[in-house]
Amino acid sequence: MIFLIDHNLERHAKVLLGNIANQGWLETLPIRFVYFQEVELAIDSNDRIVWRFAQANQMIILTANRRMKGKDALEKVLRE
C-alpha cells in the first residue's frame, strides 16, 4: 500500500509510520508513505490534481485539510 501524505500531516505521518514499524507491521504489510515533495506535487495543488495523481499511481490519500466545496474540492471530485 502506498499512502500519499498531504503536506499538513507530514509530522503525524512520520510518527504513525514509526509506530507501524516498531510494532513489526512493515514486515507483514508492504506500506510506504510518499510525500508531496518526493513526487514533485506542489503543496498548494488543488484537490483534483492530488486525487488524479493518487489514482494514477494507485495511492491512498492521507489528508486532513482538503476542501468540501468548490469545483475542484475533494468531495466533488470523489463524487464525480
PyMOL Python script that loads the backbone (N, CA, C, O; Angstrom):
from pymol import cmd

cmd.read_pdbstr("""\
ATOM      1  N   MET A   1       0.837  -1.168   0.000  1.00  0.00           N
ATOM      2  CA  MET A   1       0.000   0.000   0.000  1.00  0.00           C
ATOM      3  C   MET A   1       0.887   1.238   0.000  1.00  0.00           C
ATOM      4  O   MET A   1       1.855   1.337   0.754  1.00  0.00           O
ATOM      5  N   ILE A   2       0.532   2.160  -0.854  1.00  0.00           N
ATOM      6  CA  ILE A   2       1.260   3.426  -0.910  1.00  0.00           C
ATOM      7  C   ILE A   2       0.303   4.529  -0.476  1.00  0.00           C
ATOM      8  O   ILE A   2      -0.783   4.684  -1.034  1.00  0.00           O
ATOM      9  N   PHE A   3       0.721   5.285   0.521  1.00  0.00           N
ATOM     10  CA  PHE A   3      -0.066   6.396   1.024  1.00  0.00           C
ATOM     11  C   PHE A   3       0.579   7.702   0.597  1.00  0.00           C
ATOM     12  O   PHE A   3       1.767   7.923   0.830  1.00  0.00           O
ATOM     13  N   LEU A   4      -0.213   8.570  -0.033  1.00  0.00           N
ATOM     14  CA  LEU A   4       0.232   9.916  -0.379  1.00  0.00           C
ATOM     15  C   LEU A   4      -0.109  10.808   0.807  1.00  0.00           C
ATOM     16  O   LEU A   4      -1.280  11.004   1.132  1.00  0.00           O
ATOM     17  N   ILE A   5       0.909  11.340   1.442  1.00  0.00           N
ATOM     18  CA  ILE A   5       0.731  12.126   2.661  1.00  0.00           C
ATOM     19  C   ILE A   5       0.607  13.600   2.316  1.00  0.00           C
ATOM     20  O   ILE A   5       1.528  14.202   1.763  1.00  0.00           O
ATOM     21  N   ASP A   6      -0.536  14.169   2.647  1.00  0.00           N
ATOM     22  CA  ASP A   6      -0.749  15.595   2.412  1.00  0.00           C
ATOM     23  C   ASP A   6       0.227  16.389   3.278  1.00  0.00           C
ATOM     24  O   ASP A   6       0.600  15.958   4.369  1.00  0.00           O
ATOM     25  N   HIS A   7       0.626  17.534   2.786  1.00  0.00           N
ATOM     26  CA  HIS A   7       1.676  18.319   3.444  1.00  0.00           C
ATOM     27  C   HIS A   7       1.341  18.694   4.882  1.00  0.00           C
ATOM     28  O   HIS A   7       2.247  18.885   5.692  1.00  0.00           O
ATOM     29  N   ASN A   8       0.065  18.801   5.212  1.00  0.00           N
ATOM     30  CA  ASN A   8      -0.321  19.189   6.570  1.00  0.00           C
ATOM     31  C   ASN A   8      -0.196  18.046   7.580  1.00  0.00           C
ATOM     32  O   ASN A   8      -0.339  18.268   8.783  1.00  0.00           O
ATOM     33  N   LEU A   9       0.067  16.838   7.110  1.00  0.00           N
ATOM     34  CA  LEU A   9       0.153  15.680   8.004  1.00  0.00           C
ATOM     35  C   LEU A   9       1.536  15.046   8.042  1.00  0.00           C
ATOM     36  O   LEU A   9       1.686  13.938   8.557  1.00  0.00           O
ATOM     37  N   GLU A  10       2.533  15.710   7.519  1.00  0.00           N
ATOM     38  CA  GLU A  10       3.860  15.092   7.413  1.00  0.00           C
ATOM     39  C   GLU A  10       4.397  14.635   8.763  1.00  0.00           C
ATOM     40  O   GLU A  10       4.863  13.502   8.884  1.00  0.00           O
ATOM     41  N   ARG A  11       4.344  15.479   9.766  1.00  0.00           N
ATOM     42  CA  ARG A  11       4.870  15.097  11.095  1.00  0.00           C
ATOM     43  C   ARG A  11       4.079  13.950  11.693  1.00  0.00           C
ATOM     44  O   ARG A  11       4.649  13.008  12.244  1.00  0.00           O
ATOM     45  N   HIS A  12       2.761  14.035  11.580  1.00  0.00           N
ATOM     46  CA  HIS A  12       1.910  12.967  12.106  1.00  0.00           C
ATOM     47  C   HIS A  12       2.190  11.648  11.382  1.00  0.00           C
ATOM     48  O   HIS A  12       2.224  10.587  12.005  1.00  0.00           O
ATOM     49  N   ALA A  13       2.388  11.724  10.074  1.00  0.00           N
ATOM     50  CA  ALA A  13       2.644  10.518   9.288  1.00  0.00           C
ATOM     51  C   ALA A  13       3.957   9.863   9.701  1.00  0.00           C
ATOM     52  O   ALA A  13       4.049   8.637   9.758  1.00  0.00           O
ATOM     53  N   LYS A  14       4.962  10.666   9.985  1.00  0.00           N
ATOM     54  CA  LYS A  14       6.253  10.102  10.416  1.00  0.00           C
ATOM     55  C   LYS A  14       6.108   9.375  11.742  1.00  0.00           C
ATOM     56  O   LYS A  14       6.694   8.310  11.935  1.00  0.00           O
ATOM     57  N   VAL A  15       5.330   9.942  12.655  1.00  0.00           N
ATOM     58  CA  VAL A  15       5.077   9.281  13.939  1.00  0.00           C
ATOM     59  C   VAL A  15       4.295   7.988  13.707  1.00  0.00           C
ATOM     60  O   VAL A  15       4.633   6.947  14.270  1.00  0.00           O
ATOM     61  N   LEU A  16       3.259   8.055  12.886  1.00  0.00           N
ATOM     62  CA  LEU A  16       2.446   6.873  12.577  1.00  0.00           C
ATOM     63  C   LEU A  16       3.288   5.774  11.944  1.00  0.00           C
ATOM     64  O   LEU A  16       3.199   4.614  12.345  1.00  0.00           O
ATOM     65  N   LEU A  17       4.101   6.130  10.961  1.00  0.00           N
ATOM     66  CA  LEU A  17       4.943   5.134  10.306  1.00  0.00           C
ATOM     67  C   LEU A  17       5.940   4.531  11.294  1.00  0.00           C
ATOM     68  O   LEU A  17       6.216   3.332  11.245  1.00  0.00           O
ATOM     69  N   GLY A  18       6.475   5.351  12.181  1.00  0.00           N
ATOM     70  CA  GLY A  18       7.375   4.840  13.211  1.00  0.00           C
ATOM     71  C   GLY A  18       6.691   3.828  14.107  1.00  0.00           C
ATOM     72  O   GLY A  18       7.274   2.796  14.438  1.00  0.00           O
ATOM     73  N   ASN A  19       5.464   4.112  14.500  1.00  0.00           N
ATOM     74  CA  ASN A  19       4.698   3.178  15.325  1.00  0.00           C
ATOM     75  C   ASN A  19       4.389   1.886  14.584  1.00  0.00           C
ATOM     76  O   ASN A  19       4.469   0.798  15.155  1.00  0.00           O
ATOM     77  N   ILE A  20       4.036   2.012  13.316  1.00  0.00           N
ATOM     78  CA  ILE A  20       3.760   0.831  12.495  1.00  0.00           C
ATOM     79  C   ILE A  20       5.015  -0.031  12.394  1.00  0.00           C
ATOM     80  O   ILE A  20       4.946  -1.254  12.515  1.00  0.00           O
ATOM     81  N   ALA A  21       6.147   0.603  12.174  1.00  0.00           N
ATOM     82  CA  ALA A  21       7.420  -0.119  12.068  1.00  0.00           C
ATOM     83  C   ALA A  21       7.799  -0.767  13.396  1.00  0.00           C
ATOM     84  O   ALA A  21       8.224  -1.922  13.425  1.00  0.00           O
ATOM     85  N   ASN A  22       7.647  -0.027  14.496  1.00  0.00           N
ATOM     86  CA  ASN A  22       8.003  -0.553  15.816  1.00  0.00           C
ATOM     87  C   ASN A  22       7.174  -1.765  16.210  1.00  0.00           C
ATOM     88  O   ASN A  22       7.634  -2.615  16.973  1.00  0.00           O
ATOM     89  N   GLN A  23       5.962  -1.847  15.695  1.00  0.00           N
ATOM     90  CA  GLN A  23       5.099  -2.976  16.019  1.00  0.00           C
ATOM     91  C   GLN A  23       5.288  -4.145  15.053  1.00  0.00           C
ATOM     92  O   GLN A  23       4.624  -5.174  15.178  1.00  0.00           O
ATOM     93  N   GLY A  24       6.187  -3.984  14.099  1.00  0.00           N
ATOM     94  CA  GLY A  24       6.509  -5.076  13.189  1.00  0.00           C
ATOM     95  C   GLY A  24       5.603  -5.233  11.988  1.00  0.00           C
ATOM     96  O   GLY A  24       5.722  -6.209  11.247  1.00  0.00           O
ATOM     97  N   TRP A  25       4.700  -4.289  11.783  1.00  0.00           N
ATOM     98  CA  TRP A  25       3.753  -4.406  10.670  1.00  0.00           C
ATOM     99  C   TRP A  25       4.419  -4.291   9.304  1.00  0.00           C
ATOM    100  O   TRP A  25       3.925  -4.858   8.329  1.00  0.00           O
ATOM    101  N   LEU A  26       5.529  -3.569   9.218  1.00  0.00           N
ATOM    102  CA  LEU A  26       6.182  -3.404   7.915  1.00  0.00           C
ATOM    103  C   LEU A  26       6.757  -4.717   7.396  1.00  0.00           C
ATOM    104  O   LEU A  26       6.994  -4.870   6.198  1.00  0.00           O
ATOM    105  N   GLU A  27       6.979  -5.661   8.307  1.00  0.00           N
ATOM    106  CA  GLU A  27       7.447  -6.981   7.898  1.00  0.00           C
ATOM    107  C   GLU A  27       6.318  -7.797   7.284  1.00  0.00           C
ATOM    108  O   GLU A  27       6.561  -8.712   6.497  1.00  0.00           O
ATOM    109  N   THR A  28       5.083  -7.463   7.647  1.00  0.00           N
ATOM    110  CA  THR A  28       3.909  -8.196   7.180  1.00  0.00           C
ATOM    111  C   THR A  28       3.207  -7.501   6.021  1.00  0.00           C
ATOM    112  O   THR A  28       2.788  -8.145   5.060  1.00  0.00           O
ATOM    113  N   LEU A  29       3.085  -6.191   6.122  1.00  0.00           N
ATOM    114  CA  LEU A  29       2.359  -5.410   5.118  1.00  0.00           C
ATOM    115  C   LEU A  29       3.300  -4.483   4.356  1.00  0.00           C
ATOM    116  O   LEU A  29       4.130  -3.802   4.958  1.00  0.00           O
ATOM    117  N   PRO A  30       3.171  -4.460   3.039  1.00  0.00           N
ATOM    118  CA  PRO A  30       4.003  -3.529   2.262  1.00  0.00           C
ATOM    119  C   PRO A  30       3.419  -2.114   2.305  1.00  0.00           C
ATOM    120  O   PRO A  30       2.632  -1.730   1.441  1.00  0.00           O
ATOM    121  N   ILE A  31       3.812  -1.358   3.310  1.00  0.00           N
ATOM    122  CA  ILE A  31       3.303   0.007   3.488  1.00  0.00           C
ATOM    123  C   ILE A  31       4.412   0.992   3.167  1.00  0.00           C
ATOM    124  O   ILE A  31       5.547   0.853   3.622  1.00  0.00           O
ATOM    125  N   ARG A  32       4.052   1.992   2.370  1.00  0.00           N
ATOM    126  CA  ARG A  32       5.014   3.043   2.030  1.00  0.00           C
ATOM    127  C   ARG A  32       4.311   4.387   2.113  1.00  0.00           C
ATOM    128  O   ARG A  32       3.196   4.542   1.615  1.00  0.00           O
ATOM    129  N   PHE A  33       4.955   5.352   2.735  1.00  0.00           N
ATOM    130  CA  PHE A  33       4.442   6.711   2.806  1.00  0.00           C
ATOM    131  C   PHE A  33       5.228   7.560   1.809  1.00  0.00           C
ATOM    132  O   PHE A  33       6.459   7.534   1.796  1.00  0.00           O
ATOM    133  N   VAL A  34       4.515   8.307   0.982  1.00  0.00           N
ATOM    134  CA  VAL A  34       5.128   9.170  -0.020  1.00  0.00           C
ATOM    135  C   VAL A  34       4.665  10.598   0.245  1.00  0.00           C
ATOM    136  O   VAL A  34       3.483  10.849   0.480  1.00  0.00           O
ATOM    137  N   TYR A  35       5.607  11.519   0.204  1.00  0.00           N
ATOM    138  CA  TYR A  35       5.317  12.922   0.493  1.00  0.00           C
ATOM    139  C   TYR A  35       5.283  13.742  -0.797  1.00  0.00           C
ATOM    140  O   TYR A  35       5.912  13.385  -1.794  1.00  0.00           O
ATOM    141  N   PHE A  36       4.542  14.838  -0.756  1.00  0.00           N
ATOM    142  CA  PHE A  36       4.362  15.685  -1.942  1.00  0.00           C
ATOM    143  C   PHE A  36       5.692  16.026  -2.612  1.00  0.00           C
ATOM    144  O   PHE A  36       5.813  15.917  -3.832  1.00  0.00           O
ATOM    145  N   GLN A  37       6.697  16.441  -1.824  1.00  0.00           N
ATOM    146  CA  GLN A  37       7.960  16.859  -2.414  1.00  0.00           C
ATOM    147  C   GLN A  37       8.651  15.711  -3.134  1.00  0.00           C
ATOM    148  O   GLN A  37       9.362  15.943  -4.111  1.00  0.00           O
ATOM    149  N   GLU A  38       8.459  14.479  -2.677  1.00  0.00           N
ATOM    150  CA  GLU A  38       9.066  13.312  -3.330  1.00  0.00           C
ATOM    151  C   GLU A  38       8.540  13.110  -4.735  1.00  0.00           C
ATOM    152  O   GLU A  38       9.272  12.690  -5.632  1.00  0.00           O
ATOM    153  N   VAL A  39       7.261  13.415  -4.921  1.00  0.00           N
ATOM    154  CA  VAL A  39       6.622  13.183  -6.218  1.00  0.00           C
ATOM    155  C   VAL A  39       6.413  14.486  -6.987  1.00  0.00           C
ATOM    156  O   VAL A  39       5.715  14.529  -8.000  1.00  0.00           O
ATOM    157  N   GLU A  40       7.037  15.541  -6.475  1.00  0.00           N
ATOM    158  CA  GLU A  40       7.010  16.862  -7.113  1.00  0.00           C
ATOM    159  C   GLU A  40       5.607  17.428  -7.280  1.00  0.00           C
ATOM    160  O   GLU A  40       5.280  18.036  -8.300  1.00  0.00           O
ATOM    161  N   LEU A  41       4.780  17.214  -6.250  1.00  0.00           N
ATOM    162  CA  LEU A  41       3.469  17.860  -6.188  1.00  0.00           C
ATOM    163  C   LEU A  41       3.628  19.123  -5.351  1.00  0.00           C
ATOM    164  O   LEU A  41       4.207  19.080  -4.265  1.00  0.00           O
ATOM    165  N   ALA A  42       3.125  20.225  -5.839  1.00  0.00           N
ATOM    166  CA  ALA A  42       3.175  21.469  -5.077  1.00  0.00           C
ATOM    167  C   ALA A  42       2.258  21.351  -3.860  1.00  0.00           C
ATOM    168  O   ALA A  42       1.199  20.728  -3.941  1.00  0.00           O
ATOM    169  N   ILE A  43       2.660  21.946  -2.730  1.00  0.00           N
ATOM    170  CA  ILE A  43       1.824  21.841  -1.537  1.00  0.00           C
ATOM    171  C   ILE A  43       0.493  22.564  -1.687  1.00  0.00           C
ATOM    172  O   ILE A  43      -0.445  22.318  -0.928  1.00  0.00           O
ATOM    173  N   ASP A  44       0.414  23.456  -2.669  1.00  0.00           N
ATOM    174  CA  ASP A  44      -0.854  24.150  -2.907  1.00  0.00           C
ATOM    175  C   ASP A  44      -1.625  23.555  -4.084  1.00  0.00           C
ATOM    176  O   ASP A  44      -2.510  24.209  -4.638  1.00  0.00           O
ATOM    177  N   SER A  45      -1.297  22.321  -4.470  1.00  0.00           N
ATOM    178  CA  SER A  45      -2.031  21.644  -5.546  1.00  0.00           C
ATOM    179  C   SER A  45      -3.497  21.535  -5.161  1.00  0.00           C
ATOM    180  O   SER A  45      -3.825  21.264  -4.006  1.00  0.00           O
ATOM    181  N   ASN A  46      -4.373  21.748  -6.130  1.00  0.00           N
ATOM    182  CA  ASN A  46      -5.786  21.637  -5.791  1.00  0.00           C
ATOM    183  C   ASN A  46      -6.173  20.164  -5.638  1.00  0.00           C
ATOM    184  O   ASN A  46      -5.443  19.266  -6.058  1.00  0.00           O
ATOM    185  N   ASP A  47      -7.322  19.942  -5.036  1.00  0.00           N
ATOM    186  CA  ASP A  47      -7.770  18.592  -4.704  1.00  0.00           C
ATOM    187  C   ASP A  47      -7.882  17.693  -5.930  1.00  0.00           C
ATOM    188  O   ASP A  47      -7.570  16.504  -5.866  1.00  0.00           O
ATOM    189  N   ARG A  48      -8.324  18.259  -7.036  1.00  0.00           N
ATOM    190  CA  ARG A  48      -8.480  17.464  -8.262  1.00  0.00           C
ATOM    191  C   ARG A  48      -7.130  16.915  -8.739  1.00  0.00           C
ATOM    192  O   ARG A  48      -7.028  15.752  -9.128  1.00  0.00           O
ATOM    193  N   ILE A  49      -6.115  17.751  -8.705  1.00  0.00           N
ATOM    194  CA  ILE A  49      -4.775  17.322  -9.124  1.00  0.00           C
ATOM    195  C   ILE A  49      -4.254  16.227  -8.192  1.00  0.00           C
ATOM    196  O   ILE A  49      -3.707  15.222  -8.647  1.00  0.00           O
ATOM    197  N   VAL A  50      -4.427  16.431  -6.891  1.00  0.00           N
ATOM    198  CA  VAL A  50      -3.964  15.447  -5.911  1.00  0.00           C
ATOM    199  C   VAL A  50      -4.700  14.122  -6.106  1.00  0.00           C
ATOM    200  O   VAL A  50      -4.077  13.060  -6.105  1.00  0.00           O
ATOM    201  N   TRP A  51      -6.010  14.181  -6.274  1.00  0.00           N
ATOM    202  CA  TRP A  51      -6.812  12.967  -6.472  1.00  0.00           C
ATOM    203  C   TRP A  51      -6.389  12.228  -7.738  1.00  0.00           C
ATOM    204  O   TRP A  51      -6.175  11.015  -7.714  1.00  0.00           O
ATOM    205  N   ARG A  52      -6.271  12.951  -8.824  1.00  0.00           N
ATOM    206  CA  ARG A  52      -5.880  12.304 -10.091  1.00  0.00           C
ATOM    207  C   ARG A  52      -4.496  11.677  -9.992  1.00  0.00           C
ATOM    208  O   ARG A  52      -4.272  10.580 -10.503  1.00  0.00           O
ATOM    209  N   PHE A  53      -3.568  12.370  -9.339  1.00  0.00           N
ATOM    210  CA  PHE A  53      -2.226  11.833  -9.170  1.00  0.00           C
ATOM    211  C   PHE A  53      -2.272  10.546  -8.344  1.00  0.00           C
ATOM    212  O   PHE A  53      -1.654   9.545  -8.706  1.00  0.00           O
ATOM    213  N   ALA A  54      -3.001  10.585  -7.246  1.00  0.00           N
ATOM    214  CA  ALA A  54      -3.109   9.404  -6.384  1.00  0.00           C
ATOM    215  C   ALA A  54      -3.753   8.236  -7.138  1.00  0.00           C
ATOM    216  O   ALA A  54      -3.293   7.100  -7.024  1.00  0.00           O
ATOM    217  N   GLN A  55      -4.792   8.501  -7.889  1.00  0.00           N
ATOM    218  CA  GLN A  55      -5.458   7.446  -8.643  1.00  0.00           C
ATOM    219  C   GLN A  55      -4.550   6.864  -9.720  1.00  0.00           C
ATOM    220  O   GLN A  55      -4.500   5.647  -9.902  1.00  0.00           O
ATOM    221  N   ALA A  56      -3.843   7.717 -10.422  1.00  0.00           N
ATOM    222  CA  ALA A  56      -2.945   7.268 -11.486  1.00  0.00           C
ATOM    223  C   ALA A  56      -1.810   6.411 -10.949  1.00  0.00           C
ATOM    224  O   ALA A  56      -1.269   5.568 -11.665  1.00  0.00           O
ATOM    225  N   ASN A  57      -1.448   6.627  -9.684  1.00  0.00           N
ATOM    226  CA  ASN A  57      -0.325   5.909  -9.084  1.00  0.00           C
ATOM    227  C   ASN A  57      -0.761   4.912  -8.012  1.00  0.00           C
ATOM    228  O   ASN A  57       0.058   4.425  -7.232  1.00  0.00           O
ATOM    229  N   GLN A  58      -2.058   4.617  -7.984  1.00  0.00           N
ATOM    230  CA  GLN A  58      -2.634   3.648  -7.051  1.00  0.00           C
ATOM    231  C   GLN A  58      -2.244   3.938  -5.606  1.00  0.00           C
ATOM    232  O   GLN A  58      -1.755   3.066  -4.888  1.00  0.00           O
ATOM    233  N   MET A  59      -2.473   5.191  -5.198  1.00  0.00           N
ATOM    234  CA  MET A  59      -2.144   5.640  -3.848  1.00  0.00           C
ATOM    235  C   MET A  59      -3.408   5.947  -3.063  1.00  0.00           C
ATOM    236  O   MET A  59      -4.448   6.276  -3.633  1.00  0.00           O
ATOM    237  N   ILE A  60      -3.301   5.837  -1.761  1.00  0.00           N
ATOM    238  CA  ILE A  60      -4.354   6.234  -0.837  1.00  0.00           C
ATOM    239  C   ILE A  60      -3.933   7.590  -0.263  1.00  0.00           C
ATOM    240  O   ILE A  60      -2.796   7.752   0.182  1.00  0.00           O
ATOM    241  N   ILE A  61      -4.847   8.558  -0.274  1.00  0.00           N
ATOM    242  CA  ILE A  61      -4.517   9.893   0.232  1.00  0.00           C
ATOM    243  C   ILE A  61      -4.780   9.960   1.738  1.00  0.00           C
ATOM    244  O   ILE A  61      -5.856   9.595   2.211  1.00  0.00           O
ATOM    245  N   LEU A  62      -3.780  10.431   2.475  1.00  0.00           N
ATOM    246  CA  LEU A  62      -3.946  10.750   3.889  1.00  0.00           C
ATOM    247  C   LEU A  62      -3.961  12.267   3.985  1.00  0.00           C
ATOM    248  O   LEU A  62      -2.951  12.921   3.722  1.00  0.00           O
ATOM    249  N   THR A  63      -5.097  12.821   4.360  1.00  0.00           N
ATOM    250  CA  THR A  63      -5.237  14.269   4.418  1.00  0.00           C
ATOM    251  C   THR A  63      -6.148  14.673   5.561  1.00  0.00           C
ATOM    252  O   THR A  63      -6.898  13.858   6.098  1.00  0.00           O
ATOM    253  N   ALA A  64      -6.071  15.932   5.921  1.00  0.00           N
ATOM    254  CA  ALA A  64      -6.948  16.455   6.958  1.00  0.00           C
ATOM    255  C   ALA A  64      -7.442  17.850   6.622  1.00  0.00           C
ATOM    256  O   ALA A  64      -8.142  18.467   7.424  1.00  0.00           O
ATOM    257  N   ASN A  65      -7.088  18.357   5.442  1.00  0.00           N
ATOM    258  CA  ASN A  65      -7.478  19.741   5.174  1.00  0.00           C
ATOM    259  C   ASN A  65      -7.985  19.988   3.758  1.00  0.00           C
ATOM    260  O   ASN A  65      -7.993  21.133   3.307  1.00  0.00           O
ATOM    261  N   ARG A  66      -8.395  18.983   3.068  1.00  0.00           N
ATOM    262  CA  ARG A  66      -8.914  19.211   1.722  1.00  0.00           C
ATOM    263  C   ARG A  66     -10.300  19.818   1.812  1.00  0.00           C
ATOM    264  O   ARG A  66     -11.011  19.623   2.798  1.00  0.00           O
ATOM    265  N   ARG A  67     -10.683  20.558   0.771  1.00  0.00           N
ATOM    266  CA  ARG A  67     -11.938  21.315   0.777  1.00  0.00           C
ATOM    267  C   ARG A  67     -13.159  20.424   0.534  1.00  0.00           C
ATOM    268  O   ARG A  67     -13.072  19.338  -0.040  1.00  0.00           O
ATOM    269  N   MET A  68     -14.298  20.938   1.001  1.00  0.00           N
ATOM    270  CA  MET A  68     -15.572  20.250   0.801  1.00  0.00           C
ATOM    271  C   MET A  68     -16.392  20.912  -0.301  1.00  0.00           C
ATOM    272  O   MET A  68     -17.290  20.289  -0.869  1.00  0.00           O
ATOM    273  N   LYS A  69     -16.086  22.177  -0.605  1.00  0.00           N
ATOM    274  CA  LYS A  69     -16.888  22.913  -1.585  1.00  0.00           C
ATOM    275  C   LYS A  69     -15.987  23.506  -2.646  1.00  0.00           C
ATOM    276  O   LYS A  69     -14.811  23.781  -2.409  1.00  0.00           O
ATOM    277  N   GLY A  70     -16.569  23.697  -3.835  1.00  0.00           N
ATOM    278  CA  GLY A  70     -15.840  24.274  -4.950  1.00  0.00           C
ATOM    279  C   GLY A  70     -15.688  23.264  -6.069  1.00  0.00           C
ATOM    280  O   GLY A  70     -15.841  22.062  -5.852  1.00  0.00           O
ATOM    281  N   LYS A  71     -15.386  23.748  -7.270  1.00  0.00           N
ATOM    282  CA  LYS A  71     -15.339  22.856  -8.436  1.00  0.00           C
ATOM    283  C   LYS A  71     -14.231  21.825  -8.370  1.00  0.00           C
ATOM    284  O   LYS A  71     -14.353  20.761  -8.977  1.00  0.00           O
ATOM    285  N   ASP A  72     -13.146  22.110  -7.647  1.00  0.00           N
ATOM    286  CA  ASP A  72     -12.049  21.162  -7.524  1.00  0.00           C
ATOM    287  C   ASP A  72     -11.927  20.584  -6.122  1.00  0.00           C
ATOM    288  O   ASP A  72     -10.889  20.020  -5.776  1.00  0.00           O
ATOM    289  N   ALA A  73     -12.974  20.718  -5.308  1.00  0.00           N
ATOM    290  CA  ALA A  73     -12.957  20.199  -3.942  1.00  0.00           C
ATOM    291  C   ALA A  73     -12.933  18.673  -3.964  1.00  0.00           C
ATOM    292  O   ALA A  73     -13.562  18.041  -4.812  1.00  0.00           O
ATOM    293  N   LEU A  74     -12.210  18.107  -3.036  1.00  0.00           N
ATOM    294  CA  LEU A  74     -12.072  16.652  -2.987  1.00  0.00           C
ATOM    295  C   LEU A  74     -13.428  15.961  -2.924  1.00  0.00           C
ATOM    296  O   LEU A  74     -13.631  14.943  -3.585  1.00  0.00           O
ATOM    297  N   GLU A  75     -14.341  16.487  -2.153  1.00  0.00           N
ATOM    298  CA  GLU A  75     -15.686  15.906  -2.049  1.00  0.00           C
ATOM    299  C   GLU A  75     -16.345  15.813  -3.425  1.00  0.00           C
ATOM    300  O   GLU A  75     -16.908  14.777  -3.780  1.00  0.00           O
ATOM    301  N   LYS A  76     -16.272  16.893  -4.192  1.00  0.00           N
ATOM    302  CA  LYS A  76     -16.887  16.901  -5.532  1.00  0.00           C
ATOM    303  C   LYS A  76     -16.146  15.952  -6.476  1.00  0.00           C
ATOM    304  O   LYS A  76     -16.775  15.216  -7.237  1.00  0.00           O
ATOM    305  N   VAL A  77     -14.838  15.969  -6.428  1.00  0.00           N
ATOM    306  CA  VAL A  77     -14.036  15.106  -7.296  1.00  0.00           C
ATOM    307  C   VAL A  77     -14.342  13.633  -7.008  1.00  0.00           C
ATOM    308  O   VAL A  77     -14.474  12.835  -7.936  1.00  0.00           O
ATOM    309  N   LEU A  78     -14.454  13.278  -5.745  1.00  0.00           N
ATOM    310  CA  LEU A  78     -14.766  11.895  -5.387  1.00  0.00           C
ATOM    311  C   LEU A  78     -16.133  11.467  -5.916  1.00  0.00           C
ATOM    312  O   LEU A  78     -16.307  10.337  -6.372  1.00  0.00           O
ATOM    313  N   ARG A  79     -17.082  12.364  -5.850  1.00  0.00           N
ATOM    314  CA  ARG A  79     -18.429  12.040  -6.329  1.00  0.00           C
ATOM    315  C   ARG A  79     -18.483  11.890  -7.843  1.00  0.00           C
ATOM    316  O   ARG A  79     -19.297  11.134  -8.373  1.00  0.00           O
ATOM    317  N   GLU A  80     -17.614  12.614  -8.533  1.00  0.00           N
ATOM    318  CA  GLU A  80     -17.585  12.518  -9.999  1.00  0.00           C
ATOM    319  C   GLU A  80     -17.004  11.188 -10.411  1.00  0.00           C
ATOM    320  O   GLU A  80     -16.891  10.906 -11.604  1.00  0.00           O
TER     321      GLU A  80
END
""", "prot")
cmd.dss("prot")
cmd.show_as("cartoon", "prot")
cmd.util.cbc("prot")
cmd.orient("prot")
